[in-house]
């Protein structure tokens, strides 16, 4: 029997730390939501929250021209 999905919120920020998007993501656990946010390439920097708990802070990779 599988566990119910957890609901997370992903906040993405611009270079001056203003929120540019807020998305709800459902995942089985922390590792899965981090993988989903990373694969989706959300924003320049992001925070993943489950309720009042900060799960992760992600920084987008900077590409060299």
C-alpha positions as CSV (number, residue, x, y, z in Angstrom):
1,X,0.0,0.0,0.0
2,X,1.4,3.4,-1.0
3,X,1.6,6.4,1.3
4,X,-0.6,9.4,0.5
5,X,1.0,12.3,-1.3
6,X,2.2,15.3,0.6
7,X,1.4,18.8,-0.5
8,X,4.3,21.2,-0.9
9,X,4.6,24.8,-2.0
10,X,7.5,25.9,-4.3
11,X,8.3,29.7,-4.1
12,X,10.6,31.0,-6.8
13,X,12.4,34.3,-6.5
14,X,14.1,36.7,-8.9
15,X,17.6,38.1,-8.5
16,X,16.4,40.7,-5.9
17,X,14.4,38.1,-3.9
18,X,10.9,39.1,-5.0
19,X,8.5,36.1,-5.3
20,X,7.9,35.6,-9.0
21,X,5.9,32.3,-8.8
22,X,4.2,30.1,-6.2
23,X,3.3,26.5,-7.2
24,X,1.7,23.6,-5.4
25,X,3.4,20.3,-5.9
26,X,2.3,16.9,-4.6
27,X,4.9,14.3,-4.0
28,X,5.5,11.1,-1.9
29,X,8.3,12.8,0.1
30,X,11.0,15.4,0.3
31,X,13.4,13.7,-2.2
32,X,10.7,13.4,-4.8
33,X,9.6,17.1,-4.6
34,X,13.2,18.3,-4.7
35,X,13.7,16.1,-7.9
36,X,10.5,17.5,-9.4
37,X,11.4,21.1,-8.7
38,X,14.9,20.6,-10.0
39,X,13.7,18.9,-13.2
40,X,11.1,21.6,-13.9
41,X,13.9,24.3,-13.6
42,X,11.8,26.6,-11.4
43,X,13.1,30.2,-11.2
44,X,16.6,31.5,-10.4
45,X,16.2,30.4,-6.7
46,X,13.5,28.5,-5.0
47,X,12.3,27.4,-1.6
48,X,10.2,24.3,-1.0
49,X,7.9,24.3,2.0
50,X,5.6,21.7,3.5
51,X,3.4,23.7,5.8
52,X,5.6,25.7,8.1
53,X,8.7,23.5,7.4
54,X,11.4,24.6,5.0
55,X,12.3,21.5,3.1
56,X,15.0,22.9,0.7
57,X,16.5,25.9,-0.9
58,X,17.5,25.5,-4.5
59,X,19.7,27.6,-6.7
60,X,19.5,27.4,-10.5
61,X,22.7,26.6,-12.2
62,X,24.2,29.5,-14.0
63,X,24.9,28.8,-17.6
64,X,28.1,30.2,-19.2
65,X,27.7,31.9,-22.5
